[in-house]
Every structure is written in structure tokens, then in C-alpha cells.
Amino acid sequence: MGSPVTPDKDDAALALWTIGAGRAEIRPASAPAPGVSELRLRALVSGISRGTESLVFAGLVPESEWARMRCPFQEGDFPFPVKYGYSMVALAEDGPAELRGQRVFCLHPHQTRMTLSPGVVIPIPADVPAERAALAAQMETALNALWDAAPRLGDRIAVVGAGSIGCLTAFLAAGIKAAEVTLIDRDQSRRAVADALGVGFAAPGGDLPRDCDLVFHASGDGAGLDLAFSLAGFEASVIELSWYGTKPVQVGLGGAFHSQRLTLRASQVGAVATDRRARWDHRRRLTLALGLCADPRLDILLRAETPFADLPAALPGILGRPGALFHLVRYPQT
């Protein structure tokens, strides 16, 4: 593991790089004085997107996806070395007066300071704490999934996999009038999370919902997708939110999938949902996602954090816990 590096001048910054399978280090970066209409930002917190970042950390991004899966402001190329991440909350320290001193969200890798165009940041509403704002990218993924699925009033909805994306998807689905939403996970501790979010909970093998109108799958495991098929009613849709990278997935299509005439559909946040695309762009969607983070019930997802300087040593443990909830990175405020 690399050792933390200390910046040696005012415009210096530090950034996290993945340098090999399961190995990361902190490297010097640059955040020069802002030019005309630029912002210099100081990181407050960022969030680790476990599903994608665990695949990046393990070197499991398929070569066919190296270009498509680049994140904004990524440096380096897959598989390694690469600077990756996209859930940054920062303070605008310098730049245009209308943004100076404001907290903003941007899609940027884990880094202590950044100099960016104002057009790539979104001001954070006053009623959204910095920690909850770090959920915005995951909230945007869940929001897009709901748009892709187009649930209806009174639907019976199951969400298989109670990681951050699954929990946020269930949380949004529960806002649909008369919807019956159940979050499903083998980790019984997720029952308390489901209760806090206002949704039902079940474990595989327990009292599961049946004949569902809609099923979201977010467990990242083929067995979870099989379970999703078994819960779907006749001609219902299963929305796949998991990304498996290079990991092979074995799925049983000989059961309910065929006889129930099920539809399996992928939802991925890189494109705005089809029926919204003519009117919504990425910025408008992300702005909405930030506003949805105002609900204090979401604090149940924010129970773990690590100082930025400790990330290289901590990441194997953070990303090695399948199904774990959202993890915050805390930056020094000096």
C-alpha cells in the first residue's frame, strides 16, 4: 500500500489511485488557482460506490467496457493505474461569487481539492447535509431505475438485494401511492434498515411476496436474480441493476422465466431513461436526486466512514464486504 503524501504547495492536492488488483495509494494531484469562471473546491466527503468501485479495485472491468465505464475526470486507464470515483461533496473556496462558499456535488474521483468549471457542479440544497448529499449518485441510479420500470399505483414490488442501491430503490418505490414494497436480503440486520425506510422486509426462504407486478434485482449475484424471477407474476418485469464485470453469472431460465413470460431489462444510469430522455438531461436528473436526499430517514445508510488518508489500507476491507451499505470518505479540513 502507498503511504499518504503531503502536498507541498497551496495549489497541490492528493488523489486516490488504484494501482493494481486490491492495491491503492494516494498520489499528488493539482488544483491550480481558478481561471475566469472556474471554481476551486475543497473536498468535504465523498462516497464509495461499492458495486462499481469494487470491480474497478479488483481489475474486473471487461475490456469491452473500458471506454463506456470511464467516469468524469478519471485519470489513467483500466485496468490500472486509475483514479476513479463519482460521489464528491465539496466546498467552493474560490471562484464566481454566486457559488463561493457554497457546498456543491460533483461526479469526481476521491481527491482533496479540485479546480473545475461551475457547469459540472450542482449546489446542494440547504436542507441536505453534506453526508446525505454524498448519496446523490446512488439516488440518481435508483431514480433512473424507477423511471425505467414505470411502476403504477398499487403495484406489488420486490427489491432483491439490500445494498445502497437496493435500499434507495425500495425507498423511492414506497413513495408510490398504495404500493406494497418488500426489500429482500439474507442479512437479517437489514430488517432495521427497511423499517427505517418505511418498507417491508423478507429473507430468502422466509415469507416472500409472490405474484409481484415488478421486481428490482440489486444483489450482484446470480442466485439473487433467480430469486427475482421466482417472485415475478405473469408477464411481469424484472429490472436488473447489478453490474457483474467479468464475473460469469449462472442463471436458471428453465423455471418461471419462460412459463411466466417474464421480461428482464437492464437499467444503467449512464443514459437517462428512454421515456424521459427528450425532456430530462443528466444535470436535471442529478439535481432532482440531490433534492430527494433531504429525507432524514436516509441517515440509516450512513453508518460507516473512513478518513481519506487511511483509504489505501482500508479499501480491501471496505470493498470486500458484499452487500455492505454506503461508505463515506472524510477529508481533512485544513
C-alpha positions in Angstrom: 0.0 0.0 0.0 1.2 3.5 -0.7 1.8 6.0 2.1 -0.1 9.2 2.4 1.7 12.1 0.6 1.7 15.6 1.9 1.0 18.4 -0.6 4.0 20.8 -0.8 2.3 24.0 -2.1 -1.0 25.8 -1.9 -2.4 24.6 -5.2 -1.5 20.9 -4.6 -4.0 18.2 -3.9 -4.0 14.5 -3.1 -5.9 11.8 -5.0 -6.6 8.1 -4.5 -5.4 5.8 -7.3 -6.0 2.1 -7.7 -2.6 0.8 -8.8 -3.2 -2.9 -9.1 -5.7 -5.6 -8.1 -6.6 -4.9 -4.5 -4.0 -2.2 -4.1 -4.3 1.6 -3.8 -2.2 4.6 -3.0 -2.5 8.3 -2.5 -0.7 10.4 -5.1 -0.1 14.1 -5.6 -2.6 16.0 -7.8 -3.2 19.6 -8.8 -5.9 22.1 -8.0 -4.5 25.3 -9.5 -5.8 28.8 -8.8 -9.1 29.1 -10.7 -9.2 31.0 -14.0 -12.0 33.1 -15.2 -15.3 31.3 -14.4 -13.6 28.4 -12.7 -14.1 27.1 -9.2 -11.6 25.7 -6.7 -13.2 23.1 -4.4 -12.1 21.6 -1.1 -13.5 18.1 -0.6 -15.7 17.6 2.4 -16.9 14.0 2.0 -17.2 11.5 -0.9 -19.0 8.2 -1.2 -17.7 4.9 -2.2 -20.0 3.2 -4.8 -19.4 -0.3 -3.8 -20.7 -2.2 -6.8 -18.7 -0.4 -9.4 -15.7 0.6 -7.3 -15.2 -3.0 -6.1 -15.0 -4.2 -9.7 -12.5 -1.4 -10.5 -10.5 -2.2 -7.4 -10.3 -5.9 -8.4 -9.5 -5.2 -12.0 -12.7 -6.8 -13.2 -13.9 -4.2 -15.7 -14.3 -6.0 -19.0 -12.1 -4.6 -21.8 -15.2 -4.1 -23.9 -16.4 -1.6 -21.3 -13.2 0.3 -20.7 -14.3 3.3 -22.7 -18.0 3.3 -21.6 -17.3 3.0 -17.9 -14.9 5.9 -17.7 -16.1 8.3 -15.0 -15.9 12.1 -15.3 -12.4 13.4 -14.5 -11.0 9.9 -14.4 -7.2 9.7 -14.9 -5.4 6.7 -16.1 -6.9 3.8 -18.0 -8.4 0.4 -17.0 -7.4 -1.8 -15.6 -4.6 0.0 -13.7 -3.4 2.5 -12.6 -6.6 4.5 -12.5 -8.1 7.4 -10.5 -11.8 6.6 -10.1 -14.9 7.6 -8.2 -18.0 9.8 -8.7 -19.7 10.9 -5.5 -18.0 14.1 -4.3 -19.3 16.7 -1.9 -17.1 19.8 -1.7 -17.0 23.4 -0.6 -16.4 26.1 -3.3 -13.4 28.0 -1.8 -12.7 30.3 -4.7 -14.4 31.3 -8.0 -17.5 33.1 -9.1 -19.2 35.0 -6.3 -22.6 33.3 -6.7 -21.0 29.9 -5.8 -18.2 30.9 -3.5 -18.7 29.5 0.0 -21.4 27.1 -1.2 -21.5 23.3 -0.8 -21.7 21.5 -4.2 -21.9 18.0 -5.5 -19.9 16.8 -8.5 -19.1 13.5 -10.2 -15.4 13.4 -9.4 -12.9 10.8 -8.1 -11.7 10.8 -4.5 -9.4 13.9 -4.2 -8.8 16.6 -1.6 -9.0 19.6 -3.9 -10.2 20.2 -7.4 -10.4 23.1 -9.9 -13.5 22.7 -12.2 -16.0 24.5 -14.3 -19.1 25.7 -12.5 -21.1 23.8 -15.1 -20.1 20.4 -13.7 -21.2 21.1 -10.1 -24.6 21.3 -8.6 -25.3 23.4 -5.5 -26.6 21.3 -2.5 -29.9 22.4 -1.1 -29.7 23.9 2.4 -31.8 21.0 3.9 -29.4 18.3 2.7 -26.4 17.6 5.0 -23.1 17.0 3.3 -23.1 13.4 4.3 -26.5 12.7 2.8 -25.6 14.6 -0.3 -22.9 12.1 -1.0 -25.7 9.6 -1.7 -26.8 11.7 -4.8 -25.1 9.4 -7.4 -26.7 6.3 -5.9 -30.0 8.1 -5.6 -29.8 9.0 -9.2 -29.3 5.4 -10.1 -32.3 4.4 -8.1 -34.4 7.2 -9.6 -33.5 6.2 -13.2 -34.4 2.6 -12.3 -37.9 3.7 -11.2 -38.2 5.6 -14.5 -37.1 2.6 -16.5 -39.6 0.4 -14.7 -42.6 2.8 -14.7 -44.4 1.3 -11.6 -48.1 2.0 -11.2 -50.3 2.8 -8.3 -50.9 -0.1 -6.0 -48.1 -2.3 -7.5 -46.7 -5.2 -5.5 -42.9 -4.5 -5.8 -40.0 -6.6 -4.6 -36.4 -5.4 -4.4 -33.8 -8.2 -4.1 -30.5 -7.0 -2.5 -30.4 -4.5 0.3 -27.2 -2.7 -0.5 -27.3 1.0 -1.0 -28.9 0.9 -4.5 -31.5 -1.7 -3.4 -32.4 0.3 -0.3 -32.7 3.6 -2.3 -34.8 1.9 -5.0 -37.2 0.5 -2.3 -37.3 3.9 -0.6 -38.4 5.6 -3.8 -40.8 2.9 -4.8 -42.5 3.2 -1.3 -43.5 6.7 -2.3 -45.9 5.4 -4.9 -49.5 5.6 -3.7 -50.7 2.2 -2.3 -47.6 0.4 -3.5 -46.6 -2.7 -1.5 -42.8 -2.7 -1.3 -40.6 -5.5 0.2 -36.8 -5.3 0.5 -35.3 -8.8 0.4 -31.8 -9.7 1.7 -30.2 -12.7 3.5 -28.7 -10.3 6.1 -31.3 -10.1 8.8 -29.8 -6.8 10.1 -31.3 -5.2 7.0 -34.7 -5.5 8.6 -34.0 -2.5 10.8 -32.9 -0.5 7.6 -36.1 -1.5 5.9 -38.2 -0.4 8.9 -36.4 3.0 8.9 -37.1 3.5 5.2 -40.7 2.6 5.5 -40.7 -0.7 3.5 -41.3 -4.3 4.3 -38.5 -6.8 4.7 -38.1 -10.6 4.0 -35.2 -13.0 3.9 -34.8 -15.7 1.2 -36.7 -18.8 2.4 -39.0 -16.6 4.5 -42.4 -15.1 3.9 -41.7 -13.7 0.5 -44.0 -11.7 -1.7 -45.4 -13.6 -4.7 -47.0 -12.7 -7.9 -45.2 -9.3 -7.9 -46.0 -6.7 -10.6 -42.4 -5.6 -10.6 -39.1 -6.9 -9.2 -35.8 -5.0 -9.0 -32.6 -7.0 -8.7 -29.6 -5.4 -7.0 -27.8 -8.2 -5.2 -25.0 -8.6 -7.7 -25.4 -12.4 -7.5 -26.9 -14.9 -9.9 -28.8 -16.6 -7.1 -30.5 -13.3 -6.4 -31.6 -12.9 -10.0 -33.0 -16.4 -9.9 -34.9 -15.4 -6.8 -36.2 -12.3 -8.5 -37.6 -14.4 -11.3 -39.4 -16.6 -8.8 -41.2 -13.6 -7.3 -42.4 -12.1 -10.5 -46.0 -12.6 -11.6 -47.3 -13.5 -15.0 -45.8 -11.2 -17.7 -44.1 -9.0 -15.1 -40.8 -7.3 -15.5 -37.5 -7.8 -13.6 -35.3 -4.8 -13.6 -31.6 -5.7 -13.4 -29.5 -3.1 -11.5 -26.4 -5.3 -10.9 -23.2 -5.0 -12.9 -21.1 -8.1 -12.8 -18.0 -7.0 -14.6 -16.0 -10.0 -15.9 -17.6 -12.4 -13.3 -19.6 -15.1 -15.0 -23.3 -15.4 -13.9 -25.2 -18.6 -14.0 -29.0 -18.0 -14.1 -31.7 -20.7 -14.3 -34.0 -19.8 -17.2 -35.8 -23.1 -17.2 -38.3 -22.2 -14.4 -40.6 -19.2 -14.0 -38.8 -17.0 -16.6 -40.1 -18.9 -19.6 -43.5 -20.1 -18.4 -44.4 -16.8 -16.8 -43.4 -14.8 -20.0 -41.2 -12.6 -17.9 -39.2 -9.6 -19.2 -35.6 -9.0 -18.0 -34.5 -5.4 -18.5 -31.2 -3.7 -17.6 -31.2 -0.3 -16.0 -28.0 1.7 -16.1 -27.6 5.3 -15.0 -25.3 6.3 -17.9 -28.3 7.1 -20.0 -31.5 8.9 -18.9 -34.5 6.5 -19.0 -35.9 6.3 -22.5 -39.3 8.0 -22.0 -37.7 10.9 -20.1 -34.7 11.5 -22.4 -36.3 14.1 -24.6 -37.0 16.3 -21.7 -34.5 15.5 -19.0 -30.8 15.8 -19.2 -28.2 14.4 -16.7 -28.0 17.6 -14.8 -31.7 17.9 -14.2 -31.9 14.3 -13.1 -29.0 14.7 -10.7 -30.4 17.9 -9.3 -33.7 16.0 -8.5 -31.7 13.2 -6.9 -29.9 15.7 -4.6 -33.2 17.1 -3.5 -34.5 13.6 -2.7 -31.6 13.2 -0.3 -33.3 15.7 2.1 -35.3 12.9 3.8 -33.6 12.2 7.2 -34.7 8.6 7.1 -31.7 8.1 4.7 -29.3 8.6 7.6 -29.7 4.9 8.3 -27.5 4.2 5.3 -24.7 6.5 6.6 -23.2 4.5 9.4 -19.6 3.9 8.2 -16.8 6.3 7.2 -13.0 6.4 6.8 -10.5 9.3 6.8 -9.1 9.9 3.3 -5.6 9.3 4.5 -6.5 5.8 5.6 -8.1 4.7 2.4 -5.3 2.7 0.8 -5.1 0.4 3.9 -8.8 0.3 4.5 -10.2 -0.3 1.0 -9.7 -4.0 0.8 -11.9 -4.4 3.9 -14.4 -1.8 2.7 -14.9 -3.3 -0.7 -14.5 -6.9 0.4 -17.8 -7.0 2.3 -20.5 -8.0 -0.2 -23.8 -6.2 0.4 -22.4 -3.7 2.9 -24.1 -0.3 3.0 -22.8 3.1 1.8 -19.4 4.1 3.0 -18.3 7.7 3.4 -14.8 9.2 2.9 -14.0 12.1 5.3 -11.4 14.7 4.1 -9.1 16.9 6.3 -10.5 20.4 6.8 -7.2 22.3 6.9 
